[in-house]
Amino acid sequence: MTHIVRFIGLLLLNASSLR
């Protein structure tokens, strides 16, 4: 289930970049 955590981290990073 580590890939899920990584995916969430990537989404968070993308959201921060969009902002």
C-alpha positions in Angstrom: 0.0 0.0 0.0 3.0 2.3 -0.3 2.3 3.1 -3.9 -1.0 4.7 -2.7 0.8 7.0 -0.2 3.2 8.0 -3.0 0.3 8.7 -5.3 -1.3 11.0 -2.7 2.0 12.8 -2.2 2.3 13.4 -5.9 -1.3 14.7 -6.0 -0.5 17.1 -3.1 2.6 18.3 -4.9 0.6 18.8 -8.1 -2.0 20.8 -6.2 0.6 23.0 -4.6 2.2 23.6 -8.0 -1.2 24.6 -9.5 -1.7 27.0 -6.6 
